[in-house]
Amino acid sequence: MTQSPDDEGTPGGQRPRPERSERWSDLDRPPLNAAGLRRGLVRAGGLWRQVDVVQRTGSTNSDLVARAAEGKAEEGTVLVAEEQTAARGRLDRHWTAPARSGLSFSVLLRPTEVPVARWGWLPLLTGVAVATGLSRTAGVDTALKWPNDLLVTVGGKERKAAGILAERAGDGVVIGVGINVSLRADELPVPTAGSLALAGAVNTDRDPLLRGVLRSLEDWYGRWRAAGGDPAVSGLQETYAAGCATLGRTVRAELPGDRVLVGEAVAVDGDGRLVLATGAGVQEPVGAGDIVHVRPVGGG
């Protein structure tokens, strides 16, 4: 595992494994039921048009971006991998995780009726959808870390259990999601990683978890698209802010060009940017960068 604590994409870890990864090598981690997923998700008039499950690939995002470029994928295509060997996070960081220990999937969206300037909300929308879906199906409390991490509580401390990566793909966007489901304590790559199981989830069956997350994503995407991508009208901006653990905290923003900005995160603006109130008495929006939580809400 080569991911730092604040990498985007799935936080995971890898233990030495045999040269061959047998399908049933870990009975606690059964394979996904591809046919059942299709029956539960693909329906007339729905968003999801195709659900493919592969045993092993380099990166579902890379694969789906390539399919889109070749005209071989329509909006609503879902690609799921039981294991990824060259998964990428934000800033081209890499991560690996034991086979079937989580959910690693990518979806293709083409919100052509939404102004491109509002597409930056898609990773945040996905975060809200994942948090909502997991709350319903796993029974675990989650929080959002701006811009695209999902946190759970393990041993009284916040741990990263999921990450999101969005990439342009021609006239669409491929969004990759990685969720640590059954990752065990001895498999954690760094102290800041976590999993649904370690957070006390009541359900770690990946099939209903994936269905719940994708149905939630379909719901939120439909609301946002129907509102022309307006985050306020769709309710997305308010919902994201309500579930964002970054707001109200002192944070350090590591920005492009080796610039560092420290301040209190006070809002997520209409463009999806994190607004920091700095010691200089100004409010500065941050659109890209690594965010480190320096102090908890109410911390001294």
PEVEN-V159525 format. One record per residue. RES is the residue in one small letter. OMEGA is omega in whole degrees, 0 to 359 (NA if undefined). Layout:
BEGIN
res,omega
RES,OMEGA
RES,OMEGA
END
This chain:
BEGIN
res,omega
m,186
t,185
q,174
s,183
p,184
d,175
d,173
e,187
g,184
t,170
p,181
g,178
g,181
q,174
r,176
p,181
r,179
p,180
e,178
r,178
s,183
e,186
r,182
w,182
s,178
d,185
l,176
d,183
r,181
p,180
p,176
l,177
n,185
a,181
a,179
g,178
l,179
r,180
r,184
g,187
l,184
v,181
r,179
a,180
g,180
g,180
l,188
w,185
r,184
q,177
v,180
d,177
v,177
v,182
q,185
r,175
t,177
g,182
s,178
t,178
n,180
s,181
d,183
l,174
v,179
a,178
r,181
a,180
a,180
e,181
g,184
k,180
a,177
e,177
e,181
g,175
t,179
v,177
l,182
v,177
a,175
e,178
e,176
q,183
t,181
a,182
a,182
r,171
g,179
r,183
l,177
d,173
r,185
h,177
w,174
t,179
a,179
p,179
a,175
r,178
s,182
g,175
l,178
s,183
f,177
s,179
v,177
l,179
l,178
r,181
p,189
t,180
e,180
v,177
p,182
v,180
a,180
r,181
w,178
g,177
w,185
l,176
p,179
l,176
l,180
t,177
g,178
v,182
a,179
v,180
a,180
t,181
g,180
l,177
s,182
r,188
t,181
a,180
g,181
v,178
d,180
t,175
a,181
l,173
k,183
w,3
p,190
n,173
d,175
l,183
l,171
v,179
t,179
v,181
g,179
g,181
k,179
e,179
r,179
k,181
a,180
a,177
g,186
i,177
l,179
a,179
e,175
r,178
a,182
g,181
d,180
g,180
v,172
v,180
i,178
g,179
v,174
g,182
i,173
n,183
v,186
s,180
l,183
r,184
a,182
d,178
e,182
l,182
p,182
v,182
p,183
t,178
a,178
g,178
s,178
l,180
a,181
l,179
a,176
g,180
a,179
v,181
n,176
t,175
d,189
r,180
d,178
p,177
l,180
l,178
r,181
g,180
v,182
l,176
r,177
s,179
l,177
e,180
d,182
w,178
y,178
g,179
r,182
w,181
r,179
a,178
a,180
g,180
g,180
d,184
p,180
a,182
v,182
s,183
g,184
l,183
q,180
e,181
t,178
y,181
a,182
a,182
g,185
c,180
a,181
t,183
l,180
g,182
r,167
t,182
v,173
r,180
a,177
e,192
l,176
p,181
g,178
d,178
r,180
v,180
l,179
v,179
g,177
e,177
a,188
v,182
a,166
v,189
d,185
g,177
d,179
g,181
r,177
l,182
v,180
l,172
a,186
t,179
g,179
a,178
g,178
v,175
q,185
e,178
p,178
v,182
g,181
a,179
g,176
d,181
i,178
v,176
h,183
v,185
r,178
p,174
v,179
g,181
g,182
g,NA
END
